[in-house]
C-alpha cells in the first residue's frame, strides 16, 4: 500500500487482509462520557486482528492542570507502541466509529506526526463503512508480538499555551459552533474560545455517510494559513482537523494538545465569546 495518503477505504483494507499483507490494526473507539466504553465496544466485536487502544489510558495521561486529555510522556507512549507491536516497518491502520473523531485521528497524529511512523492510515468512514462493505467482525482476541521500536518524537508538531498566546498564527477551533461562541459549555467550567481563533468543527470535515469529504471540497472549506495551531476541548478532535489538512496535502497545523481545557486553567489567559 502507498504511504502517501492518510486515509484507507474499507474495500482496500479488506483486500489487504485477504492478501495477508502485514498490518497493525488499532481500534480507537471511545466515548468521552464513559472511559470504559472503548474497550467494551472492542470486546463485543471488532475488525479481525485489531487491538484495542484506549483514549484515556494509551493516548492520554491523567487529566489535571494540563487538560482533560494531555499527551502521555514520550516514554509512556513508546511503551504502549512496543506493547502493541507497532514498528515502522509495518503499516498501521487506525479506526473508530465516529468518522475518525473519537479517537482514530488522535492516534494517527500521535503515531505519524509525533512519533514519526511513516505509514499510518485512518479507515475512512470507520466501522460503518467497514460493515457497509460486508467486512467481517469478530470478538476473538489476537495478541501481537511486542516490538522494540524507540521513536524519535517530533516536538515541533506541538505548541504550548505561552506560544499560542504569543503567536500570530491562525488558531483553528475544532469544537461545535455553539461551544466556540460560548453559548453552551457541556464539559469545561468556562465557555468561549481563544481570542482570534476561527471555528472549523471537526464534524464539518465529514460527509453524511461519515467519510471525509472529497479533497477538493475540503480544500475549498478549510481555512488557509501560512501557519496554524489546531485546538479543541482537550486535544482530541483537533487532530481531526490536522488530518483533514493532510488529506488535501497542505501544511499541517501544530497541535495545542492541552487545548481549551488547559487554556482556562490560568485565569490570566484571555477568553473570547461570540463569532
C-alpha positions as CSV (number, residue, x, y, z in Angstrom):
1,X,0.0,0.0,0.0
2,X,1.2,3.5,-0.8
3,X,2.2,5.6,2.2
4,X,1.3,8.9,0.6
5,X,-2.4,9.1,1.6
6,X,-3.5,9.3,5.3
7,X,-6.9,7.5,4.6
8,X,-7.7,4.0,3.6
9,X,-11.1,2.8,2.3
10,X,-12.8,-0.3,3.6
11,X,-12.5,-2.2,0.3
12,X,-8.8,-1.6,0.2
13,X,-8.4,-2.7,3.8
14,X,-10.4,-5.9,3.1
15,X,-8.2,-6.7,0.1
16,X,-5.0,-6.1,2.1
17,X,-6.2,-8.5,4.8
18,X,-7.3,-11.2,2.3
19,X,-3.9,-10.9,0.7
20,X,-2.2,-11.5,4.0
21,X,-0.3,-8.2,4.0
22,X,1.4,-7.4,7.3
23,X,-0.7,-4.8,9.1
24,X,-1.1,-3.4,12.6
25,X,-4.8,-2.6,13.1
26,X,-5.8,-0.4,16.1
27,X,-9.4,0.0,17.3
28,X,-9.6,3.5,18.8
29,X,-13.3,3.8,19.6
30,X,-14.0,6.0,22.6
31,X,-16.8,7.8,24.4
32,X,-16.0,11.0,26.3
33,X,-18.7,10.4,28.8
34,X,-17.7,6.8,29.6
35,X,-14.0,6.0,29.8
36,X,-14.5,2.2,29.7
37,X,-16.7,2.3,26.6
38,X,-13.9,1.8,24.1
39,X,-12.7,-1.5,25.5
40,X,-16.3,-2.7,26.0
41,X,-17.1,-1.9,22.3
42,X,-13.9,-3.7,21.1
43,X,-14.6,-6.8,23.3
44,X,-18.1,-7.0,21.8
45,X,-16.9,-7.0,18.2
46,X,-14.1,-5.6,16.1
47,X,-12.2,-5.9,12.9
48,X,-10.3,-9.2,12.9
49,X,-6.7,-8.8,14.2
50,X,-7.3,-5.4,15.6
51,X,-6.1,-4.4,19.1
52,X,-7.8,-2.1,21.5
53,X,-6.2,1.3,22.1
54,X,-7.6,3.3,25.0
55,X,-8.1,7.0,24.7
56,X,-7.6,7.7,28.4
57,X,-5.0,5.0,29.1
58,X,-2.9,4.9,26.0
59,X,-3.5,8.1,24.0
60,X,-3.5,10.4,27.1
61,X,-2.2,10.8,30.6
62,X,-4.2,11.6,33.6
63,X,-6.4,14.7,33.5
64,X,-5.5,17.7,35.5
65,X,-3.8,21.1,35.1
66,X,-2.5,20.0,31.7
67,X,-6.1,19.5,30.4
68,X,-8.6,16.7,30.1
69,X,-6.5,14.6,27.7
70,X,-2.9,15.6,28.0
71,X,-0.4,13.7,25.9
72,X,1.4,10.9,27.7
73,X,5.1,11.2,28.1
74,X,7.2,10.1,25.2
75,X,8.5,7.2,27.3
76,X,4.9,6.1,28.2
77,X,3.7,6.2,24.6
78,X,6.8,4.3,23.4
79,X,6.0,1.6,25.9
80,X,2.4,1.5,24.6
81,X,3.6,1.2,21.0
82,X,6.0,-1.6,21.9
83,X,3.2,-3.5,23.8
84,X,1.0,-3.2,20.7
85,X,3.8,-4.5,18.5
86,X,4.0,-1.3,16.4
87,X,7.1,-0.8,14.4
88,X,7.9,1.5,11.5
89,X,8.3,-1.5,9.1
90,X,4.7,-2.5,9.4
91,X,1.8,-0.2,8.1
92,X,-0.7,0.8,10.7
93,X,-4.5,1.3,10.2
94,X,-6.5,3.0,12.9
95,X,-10.3,3.2,13.1
96,X,-13.2,4.3,15.3
97,X,-17.0,4.6,14.8
98,X,-17.1,8.4,14.7
99,X,-15.6,9.2,11.4
100,X,-12.1,9.4,13.0
101,X,-13.1,11.9,15.6
102,X,-13.0,9.5,18.6
103,X,-10.2,8.8,18.6
104,X,-8.6,7.5,15.4
105,X,-7.4,10.9,14.2
106,X,-5.7,11.4,17.6
107,X,-4.0,8.0,17.2
108,X,-2.9,8.9,13.7
109,X,-1.5,12.2,14.8
110,X,0.4,10.6,17.8
111,X,1.8,7.8,15.6
112,X,2.6,9.7,12.4
113,X,3.1,13.4,13.3
114,X,4.6,13.0,16.7
115,X,6.2,9.5,16.8
116,X,7.2,9.6,13.2
117,X,5.7,6.3,11.9
118,X,6.0,6.5,8.1
119,X,2.7,4.7,7.2
120,X,-0.4,5.3,9.3
121,X,-3.9,5.4,7.8
122,X,-7.3,6.2,9.2
123,X,-10.1,3.9,8.0
124,X,-12.3,6.3,6.1
125,X,-15.8,6.1,7.4
126,X,-14.7,3.8,10.2
127,X,-16.7,0.7,11.3
128,X,-19.8,2.0,9.5
129,X,-18.0,1.9,6.1
130,X,-16.4,-1.4,7.0
131,X,-19.7,-3.1,7.8
132,X,-21.4,-1.5,4.8
133,X,-18.7,-3.2,2.6
134,X,-19.5,-6.5,4.3
135,X,-16.4,-6.5,6.4
136,X,-16.0,-9.3,8.8
137,X,-16.4,-8.6,12.6
138,X,-15.1,-10.9,15.4
139,X,-14.8,-10.9,19.1
140,X,-11.7,-13.0,19.1
141,X,-8.5,-11.7,20.6
142,X,-5.2,-11.9,18.9
143,X,-2.1,-10.6,20.8
144,X,0.7,-9.1,18.7
145,X,4.3,-9.8,19.4
146,X,5.9,-6.8,21.1
147,X,8.3,-4.6,19.3
148,X,11.4,-2.7,20.3
149,X,10.7,0.5,18.4
150,X,12.1,3.6,20.0
151,X,10.5,6.5,18.2
152,X,12.2,9.9,17.8
153,X,9.5,12.3,18.7
154,X,8.8,15.5,16.8
155,X,8.1,18.1,19.4
156,X,7.9,20.8,16.7
157,X,4.5,19.4,15.8
158,X,3.3,20.7,19.2
159,X,2.8,24.1,20.7
160,X,2.2,25.2,24.3
161,X,-0.1,27.8,25.8
162,X,2.5,30.5,26.1
163,X,3.4,30.1,22.4
164,X,-0.3,30.1,21.5
165,X,-0.7,33.4,23.4
166,X,2.3,35.0,21.7
167,X,1.8,33.6,18.2
168,X,0.2,35.5,15.4
169,X,-0.5,32.1,13.7
170,X,-4.2,31.3,12.9
171,X,-5.9,29.4,15.7
172,X,-8.4,26.8,14.4
173,X,-11.0,25.6,16.9
174,X,-12.5,22.1,16.2
175,X,-15.4,22.4,18.6
176,X,-19.1,22.9,17.6
177,X,-20.0,26.5,16.8
178,X,-22.2,26.9,19.9
179,X,-19.3,25.9,22.1
180,X,-16.9,28.2,20.2
181,X,-19.3,31.1,20.6
182,X,-19.7,30.4,24.3
183,X,-23.4,29.8,24.2
184,X,-23.1,26.4,25.8
185,X,-20.3,24.5,27.5
186,X,-21.3,21.0,28.5
187,X,-17.8,19.8,29.6
188,X,-15.4,22.6,30.7
189,X,-16.1,25.1,33.5
190,X,-15.5,28.2,31.3
191,X,-17.2,28.9,28.0
192,X,-15.8,30.7,25.0
193,X,-12.7,30.4,22.8
194,X,-9.2,31.6,22.4
195,X,-9.2,35.2,21.1
196,X,-8.6,35.5,17.4
197,X,-9.5,31.8,16.7
198,X,-11.7,30.7,13.8
199,X,-14.2,27.9,14.2
200,X,-13.9,24.8,12.0
201,X,-15.9,22.0,13.6
202,X,-14.3,18.6,13.0
203,X,-17.7,17.2,12.0
204,X,-17.6,19.6,9.0
205,X,-14.8,17.5,7.5
206,X,-17.2,14.6,7.0
207,X,-19.9,13.8,4.5
208,X,-23.3,12.5,5.6
209,X,-22.0,8.9,5.4
210,X,-19.2,9.6,7.9
211,X,-16.4,9.5,5.3
212,X,-14.2,12.5,4.6
213,X,-15.5,15.0,2.1
214,X,-13.7,14.9,-1.3
215,X,-10.3,16.6,-1.2
216,X,-11.5,19.4,-3.5
217,X,-14.4,20.2,-1.2
218,X,-12.1,20.2,1.9
219,X,-9.6,22.4,0.1
220,X,-12.3,25.0,-0.6
221,X,-13.6,24.9,3.0
222,X,-10.6,24.6,5.3
223,X,-9.1,27.9,6.5
224,X,-6.0,29.0,4.5
225,X,-2.9,29.9,6.6
226,X,0.8,30.4,6.5
227,X,1.0,28.9,9.9
228,X,-1.8,27.5,12.1
229,X,-2.5,26.0,15.5
230,X,-5.2,23.4,15.9
231,X,-7.1,23.0,19.2
232,X,-10.4,21.8,20.6
233,X,-11.7,21.0,24.0
234,X,-9.0,18.6,25.1
235,X,-6.8,18.0,22.0
236,X,-8.7,15.0,20.5
237,X,-10.9,16.3,17.7
238,X,-8.2,19.0,17.0
239,X,-6.3,16.1,15.4
240,X,-9.2,15.5,13.0
241,X,-8.7,19.0,11.5
242,X,-5.0,18.3,11.2
243,X,-5.8,15.1,9.4
244,X,-8.1,17.0,7.1
245,X,-5.2,19.2,6.1
246,X,-3.1,16.0,5.5
247,X,-5.9,14.7,3.2
248,X,-5.6,17.7,0.9
249,X,-1.8,17.8,1.1
250,X,-1.5,21.2,2.8
251,X,1.0,22.1,5.5
252,X,-0.2,20.7,8.8
253,X,-1.2,22.9,11.7
254,X,0.6,22.4,15.0
255,X,-1.4,20.8,17.8
256,X,-2.1,22.6,21.1
257,X,-2.6,19.4,23.0
258,X,-4.0,20.9,26.2
259,X,-6.5,22.9,24.2
260,X,-9.4,24.7,25.8
261,X,-9.4,22.5,28.9
262,X,-5.8,23.6,29.6
263,X,-6.2,27.2,28.4
264,X,-8.8,28.0,31.1
265,X,-6.7,26.7,34.0
266,X,-4.9,30.1,34.1
267,X,-7.4,32.9,34.7
268,X,-4.9,35.4,33.3
269,X,-5.3,33.9,29.8
270,X,-7.9,35.8,27.8
271,X,-11.2,34.4,26.8
272,X,-13.5,35.5,23.9
273,X,-17.1,34.8,23.1
274,X,-19.3,35.2,20.0
275,X,-18.1,34.8,16.5
